[in-house]
Amino acid sequence: MTRVIIYSGKGGTGKTTISAATATLLARMGRRTLVLSSDPAHSLADALGTTISRDRPTPIIPGLYGLEVDTIYEWRHNLGGFQQFVASTYANRGIDRSTAAELANQPGLDEILALQRVMQEAQSGRWDAIVLDTAPTGNTLRLLAYPEMIIGGDAGKKFFRVYRGLANVARTFKRDLPDDRFFQEVGALLEKMEQLANFLLSQEISLRLVLNPERLPLLETRRAYTFLNLYGMLVDAVMVNKILPRRADLGPYFDYWVRLQQGYLREIDASFAPTPIFRTVLQEGEPIGVKALEAIGRATFGTADPGALLYDERPIWLEQWNEEGERGQYELCMRLPFLDEEEAVELTRNGPDLSLSVGRIQRTIALPRILYNCTLGEHRYEDGVLRLEFRETAEERLQPLVEESDEVRVEAA
């Protein structure tokens, strides 16, 4: 599948410049590359110094294409029936049509439609590499979490099927109930969400976090790093941008800022190692246009391949062991290096799904099949890793055999 690189970071850190520089360098290396922007306040075209289409890839230089995703266009082509139903429901309650149309744009779906377009392009077979320039960190994390949140696990999909059946019966008695087109589109959206959740965890996709050597970007990047690890997404590099050059002719004012940045650079190295860290020195002129972007790309990556998977240590894994006389024991491990050890970890098991909350971070994990018949035990946090214990019991080991024999009898009947 196409190699996909997602850049994320706090607003103003230079994500768009680093994204465009990476894509330009990949194209110069002979790889057919698409660079996309999912930020509603698009600046990708400004960085590249050219006009970019909002519905189809625009050729920029040989091998490089650009696209600024237009979520209004994506709305109309993917969820027209959904939008029409919501808008008409508001209008029937006395809200004017222009306001109703705005209210019909449900929060979060802009991000989902942008990510869906990325998946379509990745699966098209047209590209060797795709580079995604995202909105500031908060929106990006919402974009990456929404597929799982909308699906709601196995219970969410079952609820949708029940609701659709009830609506079909009740529609003859009550107005403002969704029609078949609405349910077809929402059903297709749920299927897409499941595909997106799997797509984001595929081996060809990684994220790179962009920050400046300052206190606030560092703190936000740490939080983003923890969030992405919790969701099982691979961060294969950290990009430190806008580093002041160490030059004697800058004067005492800049000497202070250079010393301050050097301290933060050491802290960044200590925080994210062994994840590769790349540094970009602040340029003397504005980096606009393909030539300037290529120069930044070469200065940043040096001899490293910008399209390679630069680090492949997965943040979630399963460990198994057996003590003498004991049945199977497992630990589901999550690398979460910046958690406050005083924060409570809340766990709720619901069949094959596990809901986990740590402070403001929340997610539902689809457990590996090997843990379906295990009992959730204690958990502990040590050396930056959250470990969840699972243990088999005699009764639970027999259960799959009973279910399998029942299925065989049903099929035979």
N, C-alpha and C positions, 0 to 999 in steps of 0.2 A: 504494500500500500504506500501511498505518498507520504513522505516525511513531513510532519507538521510541527512547527515551532511556534509556541505562544509566548508573547512577551507581555508581562504585567508589571505594575509598579505604581507608586504614588504619583498623582498628577504633577507635572512639571519636572520630572526626573529625566526626561528625554527618551521615553519608550519609542515614540514614533521615529526619531532619528536612528536609534539602534536597530529597530525593526527594518527600516528602509535600507540601512547600511548592510545588514545581514543579507537581505534579499538581493541587493545589487551585487554583492560579492559572490553569492551563489550563482547568479546569472552569468557573471564574468567567468566563473569556473566551468561553464558549459552546462549548467542544470536549468531546465525549464522551470521557472519559479513564478509563483503568484504571491503577491503581498496584498493582504486585505486589512481594512480597518473596520472594527466594530464599534468604535467610539462615536456616539451621536454628534459630537463636535469634531468632525473629521479634520485632520491636519496633514494627512498622508500626502495628498496632492501638493500641498504647500511645500513639504519637505523635498519631494521629488521634482518640484518646479515645473509641473505639467498638469493638465486637466485629466481627471480620472472619472470613468463612468460609475454610476451607482447601481447598474443592473447587469452589466456584462464586463468581463475582464478587458482592460485597455492595454494595448502594447506600448511599452515605454522605451526599451532598448531591446536588441535581440536577446531572447530568452527570458525577459522580465516583463510581467504584466501586473497591473494594479486594479484594485476594486475597492470602492468605499460602499459598504453594504447599506442599502436604503431599506430600512425596516418597514416603511409605508408600502413600498413595492412588494416586499416579502409578505406583509400582512394580506394584501389584496390577492396574492397568488396562492396563499396557503390557508388563510382563515377568514375568507370573505363571508361565509355563512355564519360563523361564530360572531364576527363583528356586527353583522346585520341584525342578528337576533338580540344581542346585548343593547345595541343602539335603539332598536325599535321598542324594547322593553322600557328603557328610560324615557323615550318619547311618549309612550302610552301613559306615563305617569306625570305628564305635564312639563317635562324638561325639553327645552328647545333643541332642535335637531343638531345644531352645531356643537352644543355642549354634550349632547348624548353621544355624538360620534367620538368626541375626545375621551369620554368616560369609557367607551367601548375598548379602548386600548389598554388592556389589562397589564398591571405592573409586572415586569419580569419577562413578558413574552417578547419584547424587543430583543433582549439578549438571547433568548432561545432561538428566535428566527435567524439571528446573525450566526449563531453557532451551527444551526442546521445548514445554512448556506456553506459554511466551512466544510462540514461533513460531506455535502453533495460534491463540492469541488474535489475533495480528497479522494472520493470514491469514483470520480469520473475517469481516472486514468490519464488525464491530460497533463499532469504536473509531476515533476520529480520532487519538488519541495513547495510547501506553503508556509508563509510567515504571517502570523496574525498579530496585528497591533491592536491591543484592547483598550477599553476605557480605564480610568483610574481604578486602583486596586479593589475598592469596595464593590463597584459594579462588576468587575471581573470575577470576583469570588461568588457573587450572586449568579452570574452567568454560568459558572462551572458547577454550582450546587443545584441550580434549578431543575435539571433533568431528573435527578433523584427525588427532589422535593415534590415535583408535580406528580411523578409516578406514585409516590406514597407507599412504595413497597407492594407486596402482594395484596395487602388489604385494600390499597387505593384502587387497584385494577378491578378487584371484585366489586367494590362499591360502585364504580362507574357502570359496570354491567347491570347491577341491580337497579340503579337510578334510571338507566335507559329503559329498562322493562317497565318500571312504574310510570314513567313519563308517557310511554306509548299508550298505556291504559287510561291515564288521567287526561290526556289531551282532548278527548271528546267532551269532557265536562268543564274544562277550565281554559281560559285564554293565557297567552304569554308563556306557553310551554315550548321547549325547543322542538324543532322539526327534525326529520331524518338527516338533512344536510348538516345540521349542527352536530349531531351525534357522530356522523361519519368523519367530520373534520376533527372533532375532539378525540375520537378513537384513533384516528391516524396520528394526531399529535402525541397521544400517550405511547403509541408504538415508536414514534420518532424519539421520544424521550428515553425510552429503554435503549434504543440504538445509540443515542448520544452518550448515555451513561457508559455503555461498553466502549464506544469510540474513544472517549476521553482516557480510558485506561489501557488502550492498545499500546503495543510495543513501539509504534512509530511516532508517538506523540510525547512531547516533553514541554515543560514550561521553563522560562527563564525570567528571573526577577530583576528588575532594574531599579537602582537606588542611587542617591547621591551620598557622599560621605558626610552626613549630617545626622543629628539626633532623631528628628521626627521620621524621616524616611527609613532609618535603621529600625526603629521600633515597629513601624507599620510593616516592614518587610519580614521581621521576625514573626509577627502575627500571621501574615499571609503564608509564610513557610510552614507554620504549624497547621493552619487550615488545610493547605494543599496536601500535606502528609496524611492528615486525618482522612481525606477523601481518596487516598491511594494514588494521587497524581505525582508523576515523576518530575522533580525539579533537577534539571541536568546542568544548570549554570546560574551563577549570580553575576550580574553586570553592574559594575560601579562606574557611574558616568559623571562628567563635569568635575574631574579632579584638577585642581589648580596646579600648574607647573611649578617646580622648585627652581626658581630663578632669582639671582641676586638683584636684578634690575627692577623688580616689581615694587620694592620699597617696603618700609616697616608695616604699613597698613595690611598689605597682602601677606607679609611674613606671619602675622598673627593667624590669618585664615589658613595658610598652608600648614602651620603647626597643628591647628585644631583638626584639620582634615586628616593629617597623618595619624593622629590618635584614633579617629573613627575608622580609618582604614585598618589599623591593627585590630580594632574591635570587630570589624566585619570579617576579617580573616579568622579570628577565634570563634565567631558565632556560627559560620556556615561551613567550615572545613569538615569533611574532605570534599564537599561540593566544589567544583572548579570555579574560580573567581577571575573575571576578566575586567581590566581597567581601561577607561577611556579618558584621556587628558582633554581638558577644555580647549577647544580650537580658538585660533586667533580671529577667525571670521565665522559668520553664520554658515553652518553646514547645509546648504541648499543646493539641490541638483545632483545628478548621478555621479559626476566626477568627485565632488566633495564627499559624498556618501561612501563611495568605493574606498577613498583614502581612509575614512574613519573605520570602515570594516577591516581593512588590512592592518591598521595600527592597533585595533582592538584584539583581533584574533591571532595575529602573528602567524605562526606556522600551523596553528590548530585548524581543523576543518570545521567551518561554521555550521555545516549541515549534519555533522556527525552527532550521534548520541554521546554527549560528553561525559555523562555519569549515569550509571545504570543500576544503582542500588535502590531497590524498591522500598517504599516506606511502610508497607504492611506485609507481614509474612506469618507463616504458621510453623510452630515448633512442636515436635512430638517426642515423648519418651515414655518408658515403662519401668516402674520399679518392680523389684521381685515380688511376685504374688499380687501385683496390682494390675487393673485393666488399663486400657488406653487413656493416656493423659495428654492434653494439648494446651498450648498457649498461643492465643492470637496476639501478635505483637505489633505495635504501632509506634513508629519513631516520631515523637512529639517533643522536640528539644526545648521549647520555650514555655512550657506550661508552668503555672504557679503551683507549686506542690501543695499549697494550702487550699486550692480550689477543689470542691467536691466533684467527683466523677459519678454521674448517674447512669445506670444501665437498666434497660427494660427489654426482656426477651419476648418476641411475638412470633412463634413458629420459626420459620427460616430467617427472620429478620431480627436484628439487634439494634435498638435505639440507644445512642450514646450522647450524653450532654456533658460538656466541660465548660463552665462559665457561660459565655455567650455563643460558644460553638456547639452546633447540634447536627447530627447526621444519623441516617439509618443505613446500617451495613447489611448487605445480603451475605449471610454466612456461607462459608465453603460447605459443600455437601457432606463432607466427612464429620462436620460438627452438628448436623441436624439432630442426631440422636444422643447428644451429649448434654450434660447438665452444666449450666453456667455456675462457676464457683467464685472465688475471691479474685480481686484485681490488685495490682500494685504498680507503682511508678518508680523506676530506678534507672539512673544513667540516661535520662532523656527518652526512655522507652516505656510505654504503657502496656502492661502484660495482663491479659484476661485469661483466666484458667477455665478449661472445659474438661469434664471427666465422664467417661463411659461408665454405665452401671450394667449389672447382669440383665435387668429387665429391658434396658434400652438396647442392648446388643441383640436381643431376640426380636424386638419390634419390627425391624426391616424385613426379617424372614416371614413374619406373620402377614405383613402388608403385601409382600411379594406373592405369597401363596394365595391370598385373597384375589389379587389381580389376575392370577392365572385362572382361578375358578370362574371369574366374571367373563374373561375372554373365551373360555371354553363353552360357557353357557350361550 
